[in-house]
Amino acid sequence: MLGDRIRDVRLHRNLTQEVFAEMAGIDRRTLQRIERGTSDPPYSTVVLIADALDVPVEDLVR
């Protein structure tokens, strides 16, 4: 699940949702919904998240 992968990488890097959302340029509530799996983000948001995590998009959506 996309949200689980994002959360795993974020936590591995010791980033709070608030700090990471700011890094990615998205709202913290949006990040919460994505990580919980209650929201399917558009591809453009996935790209922002992948860039902020410095991982390929493919690693998140596989």
PDBQT receptor file of N, H, CA, C and O in Angstrom, charges set to zero:
ATOM      1  N   MET A   1       0.837  -1.176   0.000  1.00  0.00    +0.000 N 
ATOM      2  CA  MET A   1       0.000   0.000   0.000  1.00  0.00    +0.000 C 
ATOM      3  C   MET A   1       0.887   1.246   0.000  1.00  0.00    +0.000 C 
ATOM      4  O   MET A   1       1.876   1.317   0.729  1.00  0.00    +0.000 OA
ATOM      5  N   LEU A   2       0.527   2.205  -0.810  1.00  0.00    +0.000 N 
ATOM      6  H   LEU A   2      -0.277   2.148  -1.402  1.00  0.00    +0.000 HD
ATOM      7  CA  LEU A   2       1.301   3.424  -0.979  1.00  0.00    +0.000 C 
ATOM      8  C   LEU A   2       1.518   4.148   0.346  1.00  0.00    +0.000 C 
ATOM      9  O   LEU A   2       2.640   4.547   0.657  1.00  0.00    +0.000 OA
ATOM     10  N   GLY A   3       0.463   4.320   1.119  1.00  0.00    +0.000 N 
ATOM     11  H   GLY A   3      -0.449   3.996   0.866  1.00  0.00    +0.000 HD
ATOM     12  CA  GLY A   3       0.567   5.037   2.384  1.00  0.00    +0.000 C 
ATOM     13  C   GLY A   3       1.532   4.385   3.348  1.00  0.00    +0.000 C 
ATOM     14  O   GLY A   3       2.280   5.069   4.046  1.00  0.00    +0.000 OA
ATOM     15  N   ASP A   4       1.519   3.061   3.388  1.00  0.00    +0.000 N 
ATOM     16  H   ASP A   4       0.912   2.505   2.821  1.00  0.00    +0.000 HD
ATOM     17  CA  ASP A   4       2.446   2.336   4.268  1.00  0.00    +0.000 C 
ATOM     18  C   ASP A   4       3.896   2.558   3.851  1.00  0.00    +0.000 C 
ATOM     19  O   ASP A   4       4.770   2.741   4.698  1.00  0.00    +0.000 OA
ATOM     20  N   ARG A   5       4.145   2.540   2.554  1.00  0.00    +0.000 N 
ATOM     21  H   ARG A   5       3.435   2.391   1.866  1.00  0.00    +0.000 HD
ATOM     22  CA  ARG A   5       5.521   2.759   2.070  1.00  0.00    +0.000 C 
ATOM     23  C   ARG A   5       6.003   4.169   2.394  1.00  0.00    +0.000 C 
ATOM     24  O   ARG A   5       7.143   4.362   2.816  1.00  0.00    +0.000 OA
ATOM     25  N   ILE A   6       5.136   5.140   2.196  1.00  0.00    +0.000 N 
ATOM     26  H   ILE A   6       4.210   4.983   1.853  1.00  0.00    +0.000 HD
ATOM     27  CA  ILE A   6       5.504   6.526   2.506  1.00  0.00    +0.000 C 
ATOM     28  C   ILE A   6       5.800   6.662   3.995  1.00  0.00    +0.000 C 
ATOM     29  O   ILE A   6       6.820   7.235   4.379  1.00  0.00    +0.000 OA
ATOM     30  N   ARG A   7       4.915   6.140   4.828  1.00  0.00    +0.000 N 
ATOM     31  H   ARG A   7       4.086   5.675   4.516  1.00  0.00    +0.000 HD
ATOM     32  CA  ARG A   7       5.104   6.231   6.278  1.00  0.00    +0.000 C 
ATOM     33  C   ARG A   7       6.385   5.530   6.712  1.00  0.00    +0.000 C 
ATOM     34  O   ARG A   7       7.125   6.056   7.545  1.00  0.00    +0.000 OA
ATOM     35  N   ASP A   8       6.654   4.356   6.161  1.00  0.00    +0.000 N 
ATOM     36  H   ASP A   8       6.054   3.929   5.485  1.00  0.00    +0.000 HD
ATOM     37  CA  ASP A   8       7.869   3.623   6.526  1.00  0.00    +0.000 C 
ATOM     38  C   ASP A   8       9.122   4.428   6.232  1.00  0.00    +0.000 C 
ATOM     39  O   ASP A   8      10.016   4.521   7.073  1.00  0.00    +0.000 OA
ATOM     40  N   VAL A   9       9.192   5.009   5.040  1.00  0.00    +0.000 N 
ATOM     41  H   VAL A   9       8.466   4.933   4.356  1.00  0.00    +0.000 HD
ATOM     42  CA  VAL A   9      10.377   5.794   4.672  1.00  0.00    +0.000 C 
ATOM     43  C   VAL A   9      10.463   7.053   5.529  1.00  0.00    +0.000 C 
ATOM     44  O   VAL A   9      11.540   7.419   5.999  1.00  0.00    +0.000 OA
ATOM     45  N   ARG A  10       9.332   7.710   5.730  1.00  0.00    +0.000 N 
ATOM     46  H   ARG A  10       8.457   7.413   5.348  1.00  0.00    +0.000 HD
ATOM     47  CA  ARG A  10       9.314   8.924   6.546  1.00  0.00    +0.000 C 
ATOM     48  C   ARG A  10       9.796   8.647   7.966  1.00  0.00    +0.000 C 
ATOM     49  O   ARG A  10      10.610   9.395   8.508  1.00  0.00    +0.000 OA
ATOM     50  N   LEU A  11       9.294   7.577   8.564  1.00  0.00    +0.000 N 
ATOM     51  H   LEU A  11       8.632   6.970   8.124  1.00  0.00    +0.000 HD
ATOM     52  CA  LEU A  11       9.697   7.235   9.926  1.00  0.00    +0.000 C 
ATOM     53  C   LEU A  11      11.153   6.789   9.988  1.00  0.00    +0.000 C 
ATOM     54  O   LEU A  11      11.857   7.095  10.951  1.00  0.00    +0.000 OA
ATOM     55  N   HIS A  12      11.605   6.071   8.969  1.00  0.00    +0.000 N 
ATOM     56  H   HIS A  12      11.034   5.823   8.186  1.00  0.00    +0.000 HD
ATOM     57  CA  HIS A  12      13.004   5.642   8.914  1.00  0.00    +0.000 C 
ATOM     58  C   HIS A  12      13.934   6.858   8.933  1.00  0.00    +0.000 C 
ATOM     59  O   HIS A  12      15.055   6.792   9.436  1.00  0.00    +0.000 OA
ATOM     60  N   ARG A  13      13.454   7.949   8.384  1.00  0.00    +0.000 N 
ATOM     61  H   ARG A  13      12.543   8.002   7.975  1.00  0.00    +0.000 HD
ATOM     62  CA  ARG A  13      14.252   9.186   8.345  1.00  0.00    +0.000 C 
ATOM     63  C   ARG A  13      13.934  10.109   9.519  1.00  0.00    +0.000 C 
ATOM     64  O   ARG A  13      14.377  11.257   9.556  1.00  0.00    +0.000 OA
ATOM     65  N   ASN A  14      13.165   9.595  10.474  1.00  0.00    +0.000 N 
ATOM     66  H   ASN A  14      12.805   8.662  10.443  1.00  0.00    +0.000 HD
ATOM     67  CA  ASN A  14      12.829  10.334  11.691  1.00  0.00    +0.000 C 
ATOM     68  C   ASN A  14      12.165  11.679  11.410  1.00  0.00    +0.000 C 
ATOM     69  O   ASN A  14      12.488  12.689  12.035  1.00  0.00    +0.000 OA
ATOM     70  N   LEU A  15      11.239  11.675  10.468  1.00  0.00    +0.000 N 
ATOM     71  H   LEU A  15      10.976  10.854   9.960  1.00  0.00    +0.000 HD
ATOM     72  CA  LEU A  15      10.527  12.892  10.114  1.00  0.00    +0.000 C 
ATOM     73  C   LEU A  15       9.095  12.816  10.643  1.00  0.00    +0.000 C 
ATOM     74  O   LEU A  15       8.424  11.797  10.482  1.00  0.00    +0.000 OA
ATOM     75  N   THR A  16       8.634  13.887  11.269  1.00  0.00    +0.000 N 
ATOM     76  H   THR A  16       9.179  14.715  11.400  1.00  0.00    +0.000 HD
ATOM     77  CA  THR A  16       7.231  13.953  11.667  1.00  0.00    +0.000 C 
ATOM     78  C   THR A  16       6.384  14.228  10.430  1.00  0.00    +0.000 C 
ATOM     79  O   THR A  16       6.895  14.660   9.397  1.00  0.00    +0.000 OA
ATOM     80  N   GLN A  17       5.100  13.975  10.547  1.00  0.00    +0.000 N 
ATOM     81  H   GLN A  17       4.685  13.624  11.386  1.00  0.00    +0.000 HD
ATOM     82  CA  GLN A  17       4.209  14.276   9.432  1.00  0.00    +0.000 C 
ATOM     83  C   GLN A  17       4.251  15.765   9.109  1.00  0.00    +0.000 C 
ATOM     84  O   GLN A  17       4.259  16.154   7.941  1.00  0.00    +0.000 OA
ATOM     85  N   GLU A  18       4.276  16.577  10.128  1.00  0.00    +0.000 N 
ATOM     86  H   GLU A  18       4.269  16.261  11.077  1.00  0.00    +0.000 HD
ATOM     87  CA  GLU A  18       4.269  18.027   9.912  1.00  0.00    +0.000 C 
ATOM     88  C   GLU A  18       5.510  18.489   9.157  1.00  0.00    +0.000 C 
ATOM     89  O   GLU A  18       5.408  19.249   8.194  1.00  0.00    +0.000 OA
ATOM     90  N   VAL A  19       6.686  18.029   9.596  1.00  0.00    +0.000 N 
ATOM     91  H   VAL A  19       6.769  17.412  10.379  1.00  0.00    +0.000 HD
ATOM     92  CA  VAL A  19       7.936  18.420   8.943  1.00  0.00    +0.000 C 
ATOM     93  C   VAL A  19       7.973  17.886   7.519  1.00  0.00    +0.000 C 
ATOM     94  O   VAL A  19       8.336  18.604   6.587  1.00  0.00    +0.000 OA
ATOM     95  N   PHE A  20       7.597  16.624   7.357  1.00  0.00    +0.000 N 
ATOM     96  H   PHE A  20       7.303  16.041   8.114  1.00  0.00    +0.000 HD
ATOM     97  CA  PHE A  20       7.664  16.037   6.028  1.00  0.00    +0.000 C 
ATOM     98  C   PHE A  20       6.675  16.690   5.064  1.00  0.00    +0.000 C 
ATOM     99  O   PHE A  20       7.009  16.943   3.907  1.00  0.00    +0.000 OA
ATOM    100  N   ALA A  21       5.461  16.964   5.538  1.00  0.00    +0.000 N 
ATOM    101  H   ALA A  21       5.190  16.759   6.478  1.00  0.00    +0.000 HD
ATOM    102  CA  ALA A  21       4.470  17.612   4.673  1.00  0.00    +0.000 C 
ATOM    103  C   ALA A  21       5.002  18.956   4.188  1.00  0.00    +0.000 C 
ATOM    104  O   ALA A  21       4.819  19.316   3.025  1.00  0.00    +0.000 OA
ATOM    105  N   GLU A  22       5.655  19.690   5.068  1.00  0.00    +0.000 N 
ATOM    106  H   GLU A  22       5.803  19.397   6.013  1.00  0.00    +0.000 HD
ATOM    107  CA  GLU A  22       6.239  20.973   4.661  1.00  0.00    +0.000 C 
ATOM    108  C   GLU A  22       7.338  20.765   3.623  1.00  0.00    +0.000 C 
ATOM    109  O   GLU A  22       7.429  21.510   2.647  1.00  0.00    +0.000 OA
ATOM    110  N   MET A  23       8.169  19.752   3.840  1.00  0.00    +0.000 N 
ATOM    111  H   MET A  23       8.096  19.147   4.633  1.00  0.00    +0.000 HD
ATOM    112  CA  MET A  23       9.239  19.449   2.879  1.00  0.00    +0.000 C 
ATOM    113  C   MET A  23       8.665  19.128   1.502  1.00  0.00    +0.000 C 
ATOM    114  O   MET A  23       9.208  19.540   0.477  1.00  0.00    +0.000 OA
ATOM    115  N   ALA A  24       7.555  18.384   1.495  1.00  0.00    +0.000 N 
ATOM    116  H   ALA A  24       7.114  18.050   2.328  1.00  0.00    +0.000 HD
ATOM    117  CA  ALA A  24       6.950  17.947   0.238  1.00  0.00    +0.000 C 
ATOM    118  C   ALA A  24       6.053  19.012  -0.380  1.00  0.00    +0.000 C 
ATOM    119  O   ALA A  24       5.673  18.902  -1.546  1.00  0.00    +0.000 OA
ATOM    120  N   GLY A  25       5.715  20.034   0.387  1.00  0.00    +0.000 N 
ATOM    121  H   GLY A  25       6.023  20.123   1.334  1.00  0.00    +0.000 HD
ATOM    122  CA  GLY A  25       4.851  21.080  -0.130  1.00  0.00    +0.000 C 
ATOM    123  C   GLY A  25       3.390  20.683  -0.199  1.00  0.00    +0.000 C 
ATOM    124  O   GLY A  25       2.647  21.142  -1.066  1.00  0.00    +0.000 OA
ATOM    125  N   ILE A  26       2.982  19.812   0.740  1.00  0.00    +0.000 N 
ATOM    126  H   ILE A  26       3.585  19.439   1.445  1.00  0.00    +0.000 HD
ATOM    127  CA  ILE A  26       1.586  19.390   0.793  1.00  0.00    +0.000 C 
ATOM    128  C   ILE A  26       1.046  19.655   2.197  1.00  0.00    +0.000 C 
ATOM    129  O   ILE A  26       1.811  19.878   3.135  1.00  0.00    +0.000 OA
ATOM    130  N   ASP A  27      -0.266  19.628   2.329  1.00  0.00    +0.000 N 
ATOM    131  H   ASP A  27      -0.888  19.447   1.567  1.00  0.00    +0.000 HD
ATOM    132  CA  ASP A  27      -0.904  19.837   3.615  1.00  0.00    +0.000 C 
ATOM    133  C   ASP A  27      -0.718  18.600   4.496  1.00  0.00    +0.000 C 
ATOM    134  O   ASP A  27      -0.766  17.471   4.007  1.00  0.00    +0.000 OA
ATOM    135  N   ARG A  28      -0.505  18.817   5.798  1.00  0.00    +0.000 N 
ATOM    136  H   ARG A  28      -0.465  19.734   6.195  1.00  0.00    +0.000 HD
ATOM    137  CA  ARG A  28      -0.306  17.698   6.719  1.00  0.00    +0.000 C 
ATOM    138  C   ARG A  28      -1.527  16.783   6.749  1.00  0.00    +0.000 C 
ATOM    139  O   ARG A  28      -1.385  15.564   6.847  1.00  0.00    +0.000 OA
ATOM    140  N   ARG A  29      -2.719  17.356   6.667  1.00  0.00    +0.000 N 
ATOM    141  H   ARG A  29      -2.835  18.346   6.587  1.00  0.00    +0.000 HD
ATOM    142  CA  ARG A  29      -3.936  16.526   6.663  1.00  0.00    +0.000 C 
ATOM    143  C   ARG A  29      -4.000  15.647   5.420  1.00  0.00    +0.000 C 
ATOM    144  O   ARG A  29      -4.477  14.513   5.476  1.00  0.00    +0.000 OA
ATOM    145  N   THR A  30      -3.522  16.171   4.312  1.00  0.00    +0.000 N 
ATOM    146  H   THR A  30      -3.134  17.092   4.267  1.00  0.00    +0.000 HD
ATOM    147  CA  THR A  30      -3.462  15.372   3.085  1.00  0.00    +0.000 C 
ATOM    148  C   THR A  30      -2.519  14.199   3.280  1.00  0.00    +0.000 C 
ATOM    149  O   THR A  30      -2.841  13.071   2.904  1.00  0.00    +0.000 OA
ATOM    150  N   LEU A  31      -1.357  14.456   3.864  1.00  0.00    +0.000 N 
ATOM    151  H   LEU A  31      -1.096  15.372   4.169  1.00  0.00    +0.000 HD
ATOM    152  CA  LEU A  31      -0.391  13.384   4.134  1.00  0.00    +0.000 C 
ATOM    153  C   LEU A  31      -0.999  12.346   5.069  1.00  0.00    +0.000 C 
ATOM    154  O   LEU A  31      -0.825  11.147   4.850  1.00  0.00    +0.000 OA
ATOM    155  N   GLN A  32      -1.702  12.781   6.097  1.00  0.00    +0.000 N 
ATOM    156  H   GLN A  32      -1.843  13.755   6.275  1.00  0.00    +0.000 HD
ATOM    157  CA  GLN A  32      -2.344  11.844   7.020  1.00  0.00    +0.000 C 
ATOM    158  C   GLN A  32      -3.311  10.925   6.280  1.00  0.00    +0.000 C 
ATOM    159  O   GLN A  32      -3.311   9.713   6.495  1.00  0.00    +0.000 OA
ATOM    160  N   ARG A  33      -4.125  11.498   5.418  1.00  0.00    +0.000 N 
ATOM    161  H   ARG A  33      -4.125  12.483   5.243  1.00  0.00    +0.000 HD
ATOM    162  CA  ARG A  33      -5.101  10.688   4.672  1.00  0.00    +0.000 C 
ATOM    163  C   ARG A  33      -4.404   9.699   3.731  1.00  0.00    +0.000 C 
ATOM    164  O   ARG A  33      -4.847   8.561   3.579  1.00  0.00    +0.000 OA
ATOM    165  N   ILE A  34      -3.323  10.137   3.112  1.00  0.00    +0.000 N 
ATOM    166  H   ILE A  34      -2.963  11.061   3.235  1.00  0.00    +0.000 HD
ATOM    167  CA  ILE A  34      -2.581   9.248   2.212  1.00  0.00    +0.000 C 
ATOM    168  C   ILE A  34      -1.978   8.095   3.007  1.00  0.00    +0.000 C 
ATOM    169  O   ILE A  34      -2.089   6.937   2.603  1.00  0.00    +0.000 OA
ATOM    170  N   GLU A  35      -1.342   8.406   4.134  1.00  0.00    +0.000 N 
ATOM    171  H   GLU A  35      -1.252   9.346   4.462  1.00  0.00    +0.000 HD
ATOM    172  CA  GLU A  35      -0.709   7.362   4.940  1.00  0.00    +0.000 C 
ATOM    173  C   GLU A  35      -1.733   6.388   5.517  1.00  0.00    +0.000 C 
ATOM    174  O   GLU A  35      -1.446   5.199   5.657  1.00  0.00    +0.000 OA
ATOM    175  N   ARG A  36      -2.917   6.879   5.850  1.00  0.00    +0.000 N 
ATOM    176  H   ARG A  36      -3.150   7.845   5.736  1.00  0.00    +0.000 HD
ATOM    177  CA  ARG A  36      -3.976   6.005   6.370  1.00  0.00    +0.000 C 
ATOM    178  C   ARG A  36      -4.654   5.199   5.268  1.00  0.00    +0.000 C 
ATOM    179  O   ARG A  36      -5.355   4.226   5.546  1.00  0.00    +0.000 OA
ATOM    180  N   GLY A  37      -4.446   5.603   4.026  1.00  0.00    +0.000 N 
ATOM    181  H   GLY A  37      -3.877   6.393   3.801  1.00  0.00    +0.000 HD
ATOM    182  CA  GLY A  37      -5.063   4.899   2.908  1.00  0.00    +0.000 C 
ATOM    183  C   GLY A  37      -6.487   5.342   2.628  1.00  0.00    +0.000 C 
ATOM    184  O   GLY A  37      -7.223   4.654   1.921  1.00  0.00    +0.000 OA
ATOM    185  N   THR A  38      -6.888   6.495   3.181  1.00  0.00    +0.000 N 
ATOM    186  H   THR A  38      -6.290   7.054   3.756  1.00  0.00    +0.000 HD
ATOM    187  CA  THR A  38      -8.245   6.970   2.946  1.00  0.00    +0.000 C 
ATOM    188  C   THR A  38      -8.316   7.950   1.781  1.00  0.00    +0.000 C 
ATOM    189  O   THR A  38      -9.392   8.439   1.437  1.00  0.00    +0.000 OA
ATOM    190  N   SER A  39      -7.164   8.234   1.176  1.00  0.00    +0.000 N 
ATOM    191  H   SER A  39      -6.290   7.837   1.456  1.00  0.00    +0.000 HD
ATOM    192  CA  SER A  39      -7.120   9.132   0.028  1.00  0.00    +0.000 C 
ATOM    193  C   SER A  39      -6.113   8.606  -0.989  1.00  0.00    +0.000 C 
ATOM    194  O   SER A  39      -4.995   8.228  -0.639  1.00  0.00    +0.000 OA
ATOM    195  N   ASP A  40      -6.525   8.590  -2.243  1.00  0.00    +0.000 N 
ATOM    196  H   ASP A  40      -7.433   8.898  -2.527  1.00  0.00    +0.000 HD
ATOM    197  CA  ASP A  40      -5.619   8.228  -3.327  1.00  0.00    +0.000 C 
ATOM    198  C   ASP A  40      -5.116   9.520  -3.952  1.00  0.00    +0.000 C 
ATOM    199  O   ASP A  40      -5.871  10.229  -4.618  1.00  0.00    +0.000 OA
ATOM    200  N   PRO A  41      -3.837   9.828  -3.739  1.00  0.00    +0.000 N 
ATOM    201  CA  PRO A  41      -3.323  11.104  -4.233  1.00  0.00    +0.000 C 
ATOM    202  C   PRO A  41      -3.150  11.098  -5.746  1.00  0.00    +0.000 C 
ATOM    203  O   PRO A  41      -2.923  10.048  -6.347  1.00  0.00    +0.000 OA
ATOM    204  N   PRO A  42      -3.255  12.265  -6.354  1.00  0.00    +0.000 N 
ATOM    205  CA  PRO A  42      -2.950  12.349  -7.786  1.00  0.00    +0.000 C 
ATOM    206  C   PRO A  42      -1.454  12.099  -7.997  1.00  0.00    +0.000 C 
ATOM    207  O   PRO A  42      -0.647  12.233  -7.077  1.00  0.00    +0.000 OA
ATOM    208  N   TYR A  43      -1.118  11.741  -9.210  1.00  0.00    +0.000 N 
ATOM    209  H   TYR A  43      -1.773  11.632  -9.957  1.00  0.00    +0.000 HD
ATOM    210  CA  TYR A  43       0.274  11.425  -9.532  1.00  0.00    +0.000 C 
ATOM    211  C   TYR A  43       1.200  12.584  -9.183  1.00  0.00    +0.000 C 
ATOM    212  O   TYR A  43       2.320  12.363  -8.722  1.00  0.00    +0.000 OA
ATOM    213  N   SER A  44       0.749  13.807  -9.396  1.00  0.00    +0.000 N 
ATOM    214  H   SER A  44      -0.160  13.987  -9.771  1.00  0.00    +0.000 HD
ATOM    215  CA  SER A  44       1.594  14.971  -9.106  1.00  0.00    +0.000 C 
ATOM    216  C   SER A  44       1.969  15.037  -7.631  1.00  0.00    +0.000 C 
ATOM    217  O   SER A  44       3.079  15.454  -7.301  1.00  0.00    +0.000 OA
ATOM    218  N   THR A  45       1.077  14.638  -6.745  1.00  0.00    +0.000 N 
ATOM    219  H   THR A  45       0.175  14.300  -7.013  1.00  0.00    +0.000 HD
ATOM    220  CA  THR A  45       1.373  14.620  -5.315  1.00  0.00    +0.000 C 
ATOM    221  C   THR A  45       2.343  13.500  -4.988  1.00  0.00    +0.000 C 
ATOM    222  O   THR A  45       3.230  13.674  -4.152  1.00  0.00    +0.000 OA
ATOM    223  N   VAL A  46       2.188  12.363  -5.630  1.00  0.00    +0.000 N 
ATOM    224  H   VAL A  46       1.467  12.222  -6.308  1.00  0.00    +0.000 HD
ATOM    225  CA  VAL A  46       3.117  11.243  -5.417  1.00  0.00    +0.000 C 
ATOM    226  C   VAL A  46       4.526  11.668  -5.835  1.00  0.00    +0.000 C 
ATOM    227  O   VAL A  46       5.501  11.314  -5.173  1.00  0.00    +0.000 OA
ATOM    228  N   VAL A  47       4.634  12.415  -6.918  1.00  0.00    +0.000 N 
ATOM    229  H   VAL A  47       3.842  12.702  -7.456  1.00  0.00    +0.000 HD
ATOM    230  CA  VAL A  47       5.935  12.910  -7.377  1.00  0.00    +0.000 C 
ATOM    231  C   VAL A  47       6.542  13.853  -6.333  1.00  0.00    +0.000 C 
ATOM    232  O   VAL A  47       7.733  13.760  -6.036  1.00  0.00    +0.000 OA
ATOM    233  N   LEU A  48       5.741  14.750  -5.780  1.00  0.00    +0.000 N 
ATOM    234  H   LEU A  48       4.774  14.826  -6.021  1.00  0.00    +0.000 HD
ATOM    235  CA  LEU A  48       6.234  15.658  -4.735  1.00  0.00    +0.000 C 
ATOM    236  C   LEU A  48       6.739  14.877  -3.526  1.00  0.00    +0.000 C 
ATOM    237  O   LEU A  48       7.786  15.201  -2.965  1.00  0.00    +0.000 OA
ATOM    238  N   ILE A  49       6.001  13.861  -3.133  1.00  0.00    +0.000 N 
ATOM    239  H   ILE A  49       5.151  13.598  -3.589  1.00  0.00    +0.000 HD
ATOM    240  CA  ILE A  49       6.384  13.041  -1.982  1.00  0.00    +0.000 C 
ATOM    241  C   ILE A  49       7.662  12.273  -2.269  1.00  0.00    +0.000 C 
ATOM    242  O   ILE A  49       8.571  12.242  -1.439  1.00  0.00    +0.000 OA
ATOM    243  N   ALA A  50       7.737  11.655  -3.436  1.00  0.00    +0.000 N 
ATOM    244  H   ALA A  50       6.999  11.680  -4.110  1.00  0.00    +0.000 HD
ATOM    245  CA  ALA A  50       8.929  10.898  -3.809  1.00  0.00    +0.000 C 
ATOM    246  C   ALA A  50      10.157  11.806  -3.846  1.00  0.00    +0.000 C 
ATOM    247  O   ALA A  50      11.227  11.428  -3.369  1.00  0.00    +0.000 OA
ATOM    248  N   ASP A  51      10.005  12.993  -4.409  1.00  0.00    +0.000 N 
ATOM    249  H   ASP A  51       9.136  13.300  -4.797  1.00  0.00    +0.000 HD
ATOM    250  CA  ASP A  51      11.123  13.942  -4.461  1.00  0.00    +0.000 C 
ATOM    251  C   ASP A  51      11.577  14.332  -3.060  1.00  0.00    +0.000 C 
ATOM    252  O   ASP A  51      12.776  14.392  -2.785  1.00  0.00    +0.000 OA
ATOM    253  N   ALA A  52      10.621  14.595  -2.177  1.00  0.00    +0.000 N 
ATOM    254  H   ALA A  52       9.648  14.546  -2.401  1.00  0.00    +0.000 HD
ATOM    255  CA  ALA A  52      10.960  14.986  -0.810  1.00  0.00    +0.000 C 
ATOM    256  C   ALA A  52      11.643  13.846  -0.054  1.00  0.00    +0.000 C 
ATOM    257  O   ALA A  52      12.499  14.085   0.797  1.00  0.00    +0.000 OA
ATOM    258  N   LEU A  53      11.259  12.604  -0.370  1.00  0.00    +0.000 N 
ATOM    259  H   LEU A  53      10.564  12.410  -1.062  1.00  0.00    +0.000 HD
ATOM    260  CA  LEU A  53      11.886  11.440   0.262  1.00  0.00    +0.000 C 
ATOM    261  C   LEU A  53      13.167  11.019  -0.442  1.00  0.00    +0.000 C 
ATOM    262  O   LEU A  53      13.920  10.184   0.059  1.00  0.00    +0.000 OA
ATOM    263  N   ASP A  54      13.405  11.607  -1.612  1.00  0.00    +0.000 N 
ATOM    264  H   ASP A  54      12.793  12.286  -2.019  1.00  0.00    +0.000 HD
ATOM    265  CA  ASP A  54      14.569  11.276  -2.434  1.00  0.00    +0.000 C 
ATOM    266  C   ASP A  54      14.578   9.797  -2.818  1.00  0.00    +0.000 C 
ATOM    267  O   ASP A  54      15.596   9.110  -2.731  1.00  0.00    +0.000 OA
ATOM    268  N   VAL A  55      13.396   9.335  -3.248  1.00  0.00    +0.000 N 
ATOM    269  H   VAL A  55      12.569   9.892  -3.319  1.00  0.00    +0.000 HD
ATOM    270  CA  VAL A  55      13.265   7.958  -3.742  1.00  0.00    +0.000 C 
ATOM    271  C   VAL A  55      12.536   8.004  -5.078  1.00  0.00    +0.000 C 
ATOM    272  O   VAL A  55      11.758   8.926  -5.322  1.00  0.00    +0.000 OA
ATOM    273  N   PRO A  56      12.773   7.032  -5.942  1.00  0.00    +0.000 N 
ATOM    274  CA  PRO A  56      12.032   6.990  -7.213  1.00  0.00    +0.000 C 
ATOM    275  C   PRO A  56      10.540   6.739  -6.967  1.00  0.00    +0.000 C 
ATOM    276  O   PRO A  56      10.167   6.007  -6.051  1.00  0.00    +0.000 OA
ATOM    277  N   VAL A  57       9.708   7.346  -7.784  1.00  0.00    +0.000 N 
ATOM    278  H   VAL A  57      10.011   7.941  -8.528  1.00  0.00    +0.000 HD
ATOM    279  CA  VAL A  57       8.259   7.138  -7.680  1.00  0.00    +0.000 C 
ATOM    280  C   VAL A  57       7.947   5.647  -7.732  1.00  0.00    +0.000 C 
ATOM    281  O   VAL A  57       7.063   5.167  -7.022  1.00  0.00    +0.000 OA
ATOM    282  N   GLU A  58       8.667   4.926  -8.562  1.00  0.00    +0.000 N 
ATOM    283  H   GLU A  58       9.385   5.316  -9.138  1.00  0.00    +0.000 HD
ATOM    284  CA  GLU A  58       8.415   3.496  -8.717  1.00  0.00    +0.000 C 
ATOM    285  C   GLU A  58       8.563   2.734  -7.396  1.00  0.00    +0.000 C 
ATOM    286  O   GLU A  58       7.869   1.741  -7.176  1.00  0.00    +0.000 OA
ATOM    287  N   ASP A  59       9.463   3.191  -6.515  1.00  0.00    +0.000 N 
ATOM    288  H   ASP A  59      10.027   3.997  -6.693  1.00  0.00    +0.000 HD
ATOM    289  CA  ASP A  59       9.636   2.525  -5.227  1.00  0.00    +0.000 C 
ATOM    290  C   ASP A  59       8.404   2.703  -4.336  1.00  0.00    +0.000 C 
ATOM    291  O   ASP A  59       8.124   1.855  -3.489  1.00  0.00    +0.000 OA
ATOM    292  N   LEU A  60       7.685   3.774  -4.522  1.00  0.00    +0.000 N 
ATOM    293  H   LEU A  60       7.912   4.463  -5.210  1.00  0.00    +0.000 HD
ATOM    294  CA  LEU A  60       6.500   4.012  -3.709  1.00  0.00    +0.000 C 
ATOM    295  C   LEU A  60       5.265   3.319  -4.254  1.00  0.00    +0.000 C 
ATOM    296  O   LEU A  60       4.410   2.885  -3.482  1.00  0.00    +0.000 OA
ATOM    297  N   VAL A  61       5.157   3.209  -5.572  1.00  0.00    +0.000 N 
ATOM    298  H   VAL A  61       5.851   3.562  -6.199  1.00  0.00    +0.000 HD
ATOM    299  CA  VAL A  61       3.923   2.679  -6.166  1.00  0.00    +0.000 C 
ATOM    300  C   VAL A  61       4.014   1.221  -6.591  1.00  0.00    +0.000 C 
ATOM    301  O   VAL A  61       3.043   0.684  -7.125  1.00  0.00    +0.000 OA
ATOM    302  N   ARG A  62       5.105   0.589  -6.380  1.00  0.00    +0.000 N 
ATOM    303  H   ARG A  62       5.893   1.025  -5.947  1.00  0.00    +0.000 HD
ATOM    304  CA  ARG A  62       5.269  -0.811  -6.797  1.00  0.00    +0.000 C 
ATOM    305  C   ARG A  62       4.287  -1.721  -6.124  1.00  0.00    +0.000 C 
ATOM    306  O   ARG A  62       4.295  -2.928  -6.368  1.00  0.00    +0.000 OA
TER     307      ARG A  62
